[in-house]
């Protein structure tokens, strides 16, 4: 009987959240990543791969919210507004029977623009939400927040210990080893940015950069 109610709650929540998602997309409260954001992400690297590729590939973001949210937050560190890393339980994970621990742990980015607008960047889903609708869909219960100054400090420390001899900061290495696995996922279900050719475009831009100019080891981290 317990399993029946667990599954029923999950099914009802999915109907509720999917209807809100559709409505939010139609009204513009939920949007895909903008071209301006994607351009910023081209200059942020992780493991030799630009964030404009990593964050547009669902196969590399799903289940990696902590690393990917941190990566996304770096796109806003030089803005006049504010950015925070949020750690919270969310309904989409907490109610899902597939996640046996049931804690719903998740990480996402909250950005406040200089004009006072609040947006949520959820890298596991690949959308930008007006804050209030993200709360309405996911019912986050925040358990920890990293403020902008802490994110900056962490990024600086991470870059400081990155070895310049590491192959993981070599673009050519990443191109040979990692990019083929990304290309193999273009037709994978849920690859939204591949469906519209945006992921493919970013991969080609990265390839051209590696082949045309090359990378110095240690140039990117």
C-alpha positions in Angstrom: 0.0 0.0 0.0 2.9 2.4 0.8 4.3 1.9 -2.7 0.9 2.7 -4.2 0.8 6.1 -2.5 4.5 6.8 -3.3 3.8 6.1 -7.0 0.6 8.0 -7.0 2.2 11.1 -5.5 4.9 10.9 -8.1 2.4 10.7 -11.0 0.4 13.6 -9.7 3.5 15.7 -9.2 4.6 14.9 -12.7 1.3 16.1 -14.2 1.4 19.2 -12.1 5.1 20.1 -12.9 4.8 19.3 -16.6 1.7 21.6 -16.9 3.5 24.4 -15.2 6.6 23.9 -17.3 4.6 24.1 -20.5 2.8 27.2 -19.3 6.0 28.8 -18.1 7.6 28.2 -21.5 4.6 29.6 -23.3 4.6 32.8 -21.2 8.4 33.3 -21.2 8.9 32.6 -17.5 11.1 29.6 -18.4 13.6 29.8 -21.3 16.5 28.0 -22.8 20.0 29.4 -22.4 20.4 32.7 -24.3 23.1 33.3 -27.0 24.7 35.8 -24.7 25.1 33.2 -21.9 26.4 30.6 -24.3 29.0 33.0 -25.6 30.2 33.6 -22.0 30.4 29.9 -21.4 32.8 29.4 -24.3 35.5 31.1 -22.3 35.0 28.9 -19.2 36.8 25.6 -19.3 36.6 22.4 -17.2 38.7 19.4 -18.0 39.8 21.0 -21.3 36.2 21.3 -22.5 34.3 24.7 -22.7 31.3 25.1 -20.5 29.3 25.9 -23.7 29.7 22.2 -24.6 29.5 20.6 -21.2 26.4 22.5 -20.0 24.5 21.9 -23.3 25.0 18.2 -23.2 22.4 16.5 -21.0 24.4 13.3 -20.8 27.2 15.2 -19.0 24.9 17.3 -16.8 22.3 14.9 -15.5 23.4 13.7 -12.1 26.3 16.1 -11.9 24.5 19.2 -10.5 27.1 20.2 -7.9 30.0 20.5 -10.4 27.8 21.9 -13.2 26.1 24.5 -11.0 29.5 25.7 -9.9 30.6 25.9 -13.5 27.5 27.9 -14.5 28.0 30.3 -11.6 31.4 31.4 -13.0 29.6 33.0 -16.0 28.2 35.7 -13.6 31.1 36.4 -11.2 32.1 39.6 -13.0 28.6 41.0 -13.2 27.4 44.0 -11.2 24.6 41.8 -9.9 24.8 38.9 -7.5 25.1 35.1 -7.9 24.7 32.3 -5.3 25.0 28.6 -5.3 22.0 27.0 -3.7 21.9 23.5 -2.2 18.4 22.3 -1.5 16.0 19.4 -1.5 13.6 19.6 -4.5 10.3 17.8 -5.2 11.4 16.4 -8.6 14.0 14.3 -6.9 12.3 13.8 -3.5 9.1 12.4 -4.9 10.7 10.3 -7.6 10.7 6.6 -6.6 13.7 6.0 -8.8 15.8 7.8 -6.2 15.8 5.4 -3.3 17.4 7.7 -0.8 14.5 10.1 -1.1 16.5 13.1 0.1 16.1 15.1 -3.1 19.5 16.8 -2.8 20.2 19.3 -5.6 22.3 22.3 -6.5 21.4 25.2 -8.8 22.4 28.8 -9.4 20.4 31.9 -8.3 21.3 35.1 -10.1 20.2 38.5 -9.2 20.7 41.1 -12.0 21.7 44.7 -11.3 18.1 45.7 -12.0 16.9 43.3 -9.2 15.5 40.5 -11.3 15.9 36.9 -9.9 16.6 33.9 -12.1 17.3 30.3 -11.5 19.7 28.3 -13.7 19.2 24.6 -13.3 22.0 22.8 -15.2 20.4 19.4 -14.8 17.4 20.5 -16.8 19.0 23.1 -19.0 16.5 26.0 -18.5 16.5 29.4 -17.0 13.6 30.1 -14.7 12.1 33.2 -13.2 12.7 32.5 -9.6 9.0 32.4 -8.4 8.0 29.7 -11.0 11.0 27.5 -10.1 9.9 27.6 -6.5 6.3 26.9 -7.5 7.4 23.8 -9.5 10.1 22.4 -7.3 9.3 23.5 -3.7 13.0 23.9 -2.8 13.9 23.6 0.8 17.3 25.4 1.0 19.8 23.8 3.3 23.0 25.7 2.4 24.0 28.7 0.3 27.4 29.8 -1.1 27.6 33.5 -1.7 29.4 35.2 -4.5 32.6 35.9 -2.5 32.9 32.2 -1.5 32.5 31.1 -5.1 35.2 33.5 -6.3 37.5 32.3 -3.5 36.9 28.6 -4.4 37.5 29.2 -8.1 40.7 31.0 -7.4 42.0 28.2 -5.1 41.0 25.6 -7.7 42.9 27.4 -10.4 45.9 27.8 -8.1 46.4 24.1 -7.5 45.7 23.1 -11.2 48.9 21.6 -12.6 50.0 23.2 -15.9 51.3 19.7 -17.0 48.0 18.0 -16.5 46.6 16.5 -19.7 43.1 17.5 -18.5 43.8 21.1 -19.4 45.0 20.2 -22.9 42.3 21.0 -25.5 43.7 18.6 -28.0 43.6 15.8 -25.5 40.0 16.6 -24.6 39.1 16.8 -28.3 40.4 13.3 -29.0 39.1 11.6 -25.9 35.9 13.3 -24.8 34.3 15.0 -27.8 33.5 11.7 -29.6 31.5 10.5 -26.6 29.5 13.8 -26.7 28.9 13.5 -30.4 27.6 9.9 -29.8 24.8 11.4 -27.7 23.4 13.8 -30.2 20.4 11.5 -30.8 20.0 10.6 -27.2 16.5 11.2 -25.7 16.4 14.4 -23.8 19.3 16.1 -25.6 17.4 19.3 -26.2 20.2 21.5 -27.4 21.4 18.8 -29.8 17.8 18.6 -31.1 18.1 22.2 -32.3 21.7 22.0 -33.4 23.1 24.3 -30.7 25.3 21.6 -29.1 26.7 20.6 -32.5 27.5 24.2 -33.3 29.4 24.6 -30.0 31.3 21.4 -30.6 32.4 22.6 -34.0 33.5 26.0 -32.6 35.6 24.2 -30.0 37.1 21.9 -32.7 38.0 24.9 -34.9 39.6 26.6 -31.9 41.7 23.6 -31.0 42.7 22.9 -34.6 43.2 26.5 -35.7 45.0 28.1 -32.7 45.7 25.1 -30.4 46.1 25.4 -26.6 49.0 25.9 -24.4 48.9 23.5 -21.6 47.8 25.2 -18.4 46.0 28.0 -20.4 42.6 26.7 -19.3 41.4 25.1 -16.2 
